[in-house]
Amino acid sequence: MPGDIPDEELRRALHRAADLIADYVGGVGDRAVLPPIAPGEVIASLPARPPKTAEPLESILDDYERLIEPNVGHWNHPGFMAYFAISGSGPGIVGEALTAALNVNAMLWRSAPAATELELLVCDWLREMVGLPSDFRGHINDTASISTLLALAAARHAQTDLDIRRLGLAGRAEVPRLAVYCSDQAHSSVDKAMMALGLGHDNLRRIGTDAEFRMRPELLAEAIEGDLAAGLRPISVVATVGTTSTTSVDPVPAIADLCREHRSWLHIDAAYAGSAAICPELRPHFAGWERADSIVFNPHKWLFTPLDCSLLYVRDLDQLRSTFSLVPEYLKTGDSADINLMDLGVQLGRRFRALKLWMVIRGFGVEGLQERIREHLRLARKLASWIEADPSFELCAPVPFSLVCFRWCPAGVEESELDVSNARLIEAVNARGPVFISHTELDGRYVLRAAIGNIRVTEEHIRRLWRSVREESAALE
Ligand SMILES: Cc1ncc(COP(=O)(O)O)c(C=O)c1O
């Protein structure tokens, strides 16, 4: 009889996988953050053709251990500071493993009662943890990119007179150009949403920012007025709390006023920083976000939940439902449940992501999570203080959360040469192995970026980073 592998083989493999996971997570900090391999090496080390016959899981796990595990970029490494952390914690990893075993598709309450209800519950928990009012309801998507796409689809749908859901946009001379606004620091996922929704990239207005990389509301007001005068219809503003390059915070209260005046949908992208709102003393950064129509933040960025897990909150769930709900006959159940998660977005099949998030929140408790976020802020301030104290370096942006932007500016080196010097420095630092940082461009200057947020990061890792930066810069001089 064909069928799955024998139960005993599965059990043996899972025991070994449990050891592999615990050994990997426990020892990841002893590795270089990036594997020392060149493009194509992994593929060259694997058979080009699929196996004709079954192989024992034992030998597949041997190959995993030999060829796959050592050749990933180690996002769980405490020296991984290049991008927002995405560290999976123990409770989150266990949750993810169990999700795979259950393999439920949380499209309908009927098909996955516990998955549906746990998703609603953890979203309510997190809403309370970050201090949002109880009229916000959340659900979980894979990424902030998709959450933002759904929010902008709802903003587009809110233009009820245009009936875009039914009639679309193409070929309709009576439909004005629909404009969306965000700052020049907003994430590229907003651009992609414009393209995917047929709103058109050219209709995204990137508004200028101030010296601290925050959207300038007076420029936003000007842009909206100019567009109205030119016959465009402003439909949404995306404000960012915690931008990608510097974690700057747009002035949400002033933006919310403009949105109210122009009846535009306010979407808040707090993909990285949203998790920090669980610390009450950081809430001033989030002032006004409770006035939004929708908010996204990603527990997979800074709440120690394995990729992927992005929460989208909306003030009125019916706005998502009326944008997306479409129930083919085979999915009609007649249940009294008021939520079928498939109604809230594009996808039908949905992973059971709430389980790992529930385990993370329970496994650390709210206080444990707050403690870790506060420690990351402390480490970021420490690194910033070392940079400020060293005349060969400069801090390039304020540090409201746990990201530090800086550059090397040694005495006697011309401004025009600093970009190249810093590009060489980052290459040398990353080649050394124990830390991995990234760069960005601020005001046309090449700037280094250290994102602190891994659950295993300690002061020693920050010291190691600073030592690498100083020693490598000295070697380049
Ligand atoms: C502010 C912000 N928004 C959106 C995103 C996109 O996140 P995701 O990878 O979940 O789509 C990022 C990624 O770093 C981000 O920093």
PDBQT file of the ligand as one rigid body, heavy atoms in Angstrom, charges set to zero:
ROOT
HETATM    1  C1  LIG A 501       8.744  49.839   7.421  1.00  0.00    +0.000 C 
HETATM    2  C2  LIG A 501       8.645  48.556   6.633  1.00  0.00    +0.000 A 
HETATM    3  N1  LIG A 501       7.512  48.266   5.990  1.00  0.00    +0.000 NA
HETATM    4  C3  LIG A 501       7.373  47.142   5.269  1.00  0.00    +0.000 A 
HETATM    5  C4  LIG A 501       8.400  46.229   5.175  1.00  0.00    +0.000 A 
HETATM    6  C5  LIG A 501       8.197  44.978   4.372  1.00  0.00    +0.000 C 
HETATM    7  O1  LIG A 501       8.046  43.901   5.242  1.00  0.00    +0.000 OA
HETATM    8  P1  LIG A 501       7.694  42.449   4.732  1.00  0.00    +0.000 P 
HETATM    9  O2  LIG A 501       8.974  41.784   4.416  1.00  0.00    +0.000 OA
HETATM   10  O3  LIG A 501       6.979  41.812   5.875  1.00  0.00    +0.000 OA
HETATM   11  O4  LIG A 501       6.825  42.577   3.525  1.00  0.00    +0.000 OA
HETATM   12  C6  LIG A 501       9.614  46.483   5.818  1.00  0.00    +0.000 A 
HETATM   13  C7  LIG A 501      10.739  45.548   5.725  1.00  0.00    +0.000 C 
HETATM   14  O5  LIG A 501      11.745  45.677   6.358  1.00  0.00    +0.000 OA
HETATM   15  C8  LIG A 501       9.731  47.679   6.568  1.00  0.00    +0.000 A 
HETATM   16  O6  LIG A 501      10.878  48.001   7.195  1.00  0.00    +0.000 OA
ENDROOT
TORSDOF 0
